[in-house]
């Protein structure tokens, strides 16, 4: 009989591996007209610290204390997956989901409803992978918003969400105060 010792480094390595699988699931999730408007980033310890500091700053300036609470939470997560959407109209003639008659009349900085829908479907695909591996996670607006301030994506992203990952006896992202 051999005894296997699991240490924090091994767990973090596995979390990074699952994070890549989450990005693959988000990438292959259905997209409106097959057009990709999404970008993905995986961050670890150093970048997570920067993200946490930005979240605290936003929380203090905006007086939204959940940013500060979430900033403390993500410091306990060795890996965070960031998924964001660009503003990329898909040019449907009869849509009007954004409130404009068509994509030609839409303001250039107004998000396309289909981009947001694609983002939601991708987030669902990503967290389903984490759930399949029994990895604690939570979709966070606060960390996604802070990631935009820090320009953590390779492309110009308008809307982002974060999915911190953790392995612990109790999900650190729920039952928060």
C-alpha positions as CSV (number, residue, x, y, z in Angstrom):
1,X,0.0,0.0,0.0
2,X,1.3,3.4,-0.9
3,X,0.4,6.6,0.8
4,X,-0.2,9.6,-1.4
5,X,0.4,13.0,0.2
6,X,-1.4,15.9,-1.4
7,X,0.1,19.3,-0.9
8,X,-0.9,22.8,-1.9
9,X,1.4,22.9,-4.9
10,X,-0.1,19.7,-6.3
11,X,-3.6,21.0,-5.7
12,X,-2.8,24.3,-7.4
13,X,-1.3,22.5,-10.4
14,X,-4.6,20.5,-10.7
15,X,-6.7,23.6,-10.4
16,X,-4.7,25.2,-13.3
17,X,-5.4,22.1,-15.3
18,X,-9.1,22.2,-14.6
19,X,-9.1,26.0,-15.4
20,X,-7.8,25.2,-18.9
21,X,-10.6,22.6,-19.3
22,X,-13.1,25.3,-18.2
23,X,-11.7,27.6,-20.9
24,X,-12.1,24.9,-23.4
25,X,-15.7,24.3,-22.4
26,X,-16.4,28.1,-22.6
27,X,-14.7,28.2,-26.0
28,X,-16.8,25.4,-27.4
29,X,-20.1,26.6,-25.9
30,X,-22.6,27.8,-28.6
31,X,-22.2,31.3,-29.9
32,X,-24.7,33.5,-31.8
33,X,-24.1,33.0,-35.5
34,X,-20.9,31.1,-34.6
35,X,-19.1,34.4,-33.9
36,X,-16.7,34.5,-31.0
37,X,-16.8,37.7,-28.9
38,X,-15.2,36.2,-25.8
39,X,-11.8,36.2,-24.3
40,X,-10.4,34.2,-21.5
41,X,-7.6,34.6,-18.9
42,X,-6.4,32.4,-16.1
43,X,-4.6,34.1,-13.2
44,X,-2.8,32.8,-10.2
45,X,-1.2,34.1,-7.0
46,X,0.5,37.3,-8.1
47,X,-2.2,38.5,-10.4
48,X,-4.9,37.5,-7.8
49,X,-3.2,39.8,-5.2
50,X,-3.4,42.6,-7.7
51,X,-7.0,41.8,-8.5
52,X,-7.9,41.7,-4.8
53,X,-6.3,45.2,-4.3
54,X,-8.3,46.6,-7.2
55,X,-11.5,45.1,-5.9
56,X,-10.9,46.7,-2.5
57,X,-10.2,50.1,-4.1
58,X,-13.5,49.8,-6.2
59,X,-15.4,48.8,-3.0
60,X,-14.1,51.7,-1.0
61,X,-14.7,54.3,-3.8
62,X,-18.2,53.0,-4.7
63,X,-19.2,52.1,-1.1
64,X,-20.2,48.6,-2.3
65,X,-18.8,46.5,0.5
66,X,-19.3,43.2,-1.3
67,X,-16.3,44.1,-3.4
68,X,-14.2,44.2,-0.3
69,X,-15.7,40.9,1.0
70,X,-15.1,39.2,-2.3
71,X,-11.5,40.7,-2.4
72,X,-10.7,38.7,0.7
73,X,-12.4,35.6,-0.7
74,X,-10.3,35.5,-3.8
75,X,-7.1,35.7,-1.8
76,X,-7.9,32.2,-0.6
77,X,-8.3,30.9,-4.2
78,X,-5.1,29.8,-5.9
79,X,-6.6,30.1,-9.4
80,X,-9.1,32.5,-11.0
81,X,-10.6,32.1,-14.5
82,X,-11.7,35.3,-16.1
83,X,-14.2,35.3,-19.0
84,X,-15.1,38.5,-20.8
85,X,-17.1,39.7,-23.8
86,X,-16.2,42.3,-26.4
87,X,-18.8,44.6,-27.9
88,X,-19.2,42.9,-31.2
89,X,-22.7,43.3,-32.9
90,X,-23.7,40.2,-34.9
91,X,-25.7,42.2,-37.4
92,X,-29.1,40.6,-37.2
93,X,-31.9,42.5,-39.1
94,X,-34.8,41.8,-36.8
95,X,-33.4,41.6,-33.3
96,X,-33.9,44.7,-31.2
97,X,-32.8,43.0,-28.0
98,X,-30.5,45.9,-27.2
99,X,-33.2,48.4,-27.7
100,X,-32.1,49.7,-31.1
101,X,-33.9,49.0,-34.4
102,X,-30.8,47.1,-35.7
103,X,-27.0,46.9,-35.3
104,X,-26.5,49.9,-37.6
105,X,-28.4,52.2,-35.2
106,X,-26.9,50.9,-32.0
107,X,-24.4,53.0,-30.2
108,X,-20.9,51.7,-30.6
109,X,-20.3,51.3,-26.9
110,X,-23.7,49.7,-26.2
111,X,-23.3,45.9,-25.6
112,X,-24.9,43.5,-28.0
113,X,-27.5,41.4,-26.2
114,X,-26.2,38.3,-28.0
115,X,-22.6,39.0,-26.7
116,X,-24.0,39.0,-23.2
117,X,-26.0,35.8,-23.8
118,X,-22.9,34.1,-25.2
119,X,-21.0,35.2,-22.1
120,X,-23.6,33.7,-19.9
121,X,-23.7,30.4,-21.8
122,X,-19.8,30.2,-21.6
123,X,-19.8,30.9,-17.9
124,X,-22.3,28.1,-17.4
125,X,-20.2,25.7,-19.4
126,X,-17.1,26.7,-17.5
127,X,-18.6,26.2,-14.0
128,X,-20.1,22.9,-15.0
129,X,-16.6,21.6,-15.6
130,X,-15.5,22.9,-12.2
131,X,-18.5,21.2,-10.7
132,X,-17.7,17.9,-12.5
133,X,-14.3,17.9,-10.8
134,X,-15.9,18.9,-7.4
135,X,-14.0,22.1,-7.3
136,X,-15.5,25.0,-5.2
137,X,-16.2,28.0,-7.4
138,X,-18.5,31.0,-7.7
139,X,-19.2,33.4,-10.6
140,X,-18.2,36.9,-9.4
141,X,-19.2,40.2,-10.9
142,X,-17.0,42.1,-8.5
143,X,-13.7,40.4,-9.5
144,X,-14.7,40.5,-13.2
145,X,-15.3,44.3,-12.9
146,X,-11.9,44.8,-11.3
147,X,-10.2,42.7,-14.0
148,X,-11.4,45.3,-16.5
149,X,-9.8,48.1,-14.6
150,X,-6.5,46.1,-14.6
151,X,-6.7,45.2,-18.4
152,X,-6.2,41.5,-17.6
153,X,-7.4,40.4,-21.1
154,X,-5.5,40.2,-24.3
155,X,-8.3,42.0,-26.2
156,X,-10.6,44.9,-25.4
157,X,-13.3,43.5,-23.2
158,X,-16.4,45.4,-22.1
159,X,-18.0,43.0,-19.6
160,X,-16.2,40.3,-17.5
161,X,-16.9,37.9,-14.8
162,X,-14.5,35.9,-12.6
163,X,-14.6,32.3,-11.4
164,X,-12.3,31.7,-8.5
165,X,-11.4,28.1,-7.8
166,X,-10.7,26.5,-4.4
167,X,-10.3,23.1,-2.8
168,X,-11.3,23.1,0.8
169,X,-13.5,21.3,3.4
170,X,-16.2,24.0,2.9
171,X,-16.8,26.2,-0.1
172,X,-15.2,29.5,0.9
173,X,-17.3,31.4,-1.7
174,X,-20.7,30.7,0.0
175,X,-22.1,31.5,3.5
176,X,-20.2,34.7,3.4
177,X,-20.8,37.6,5.8
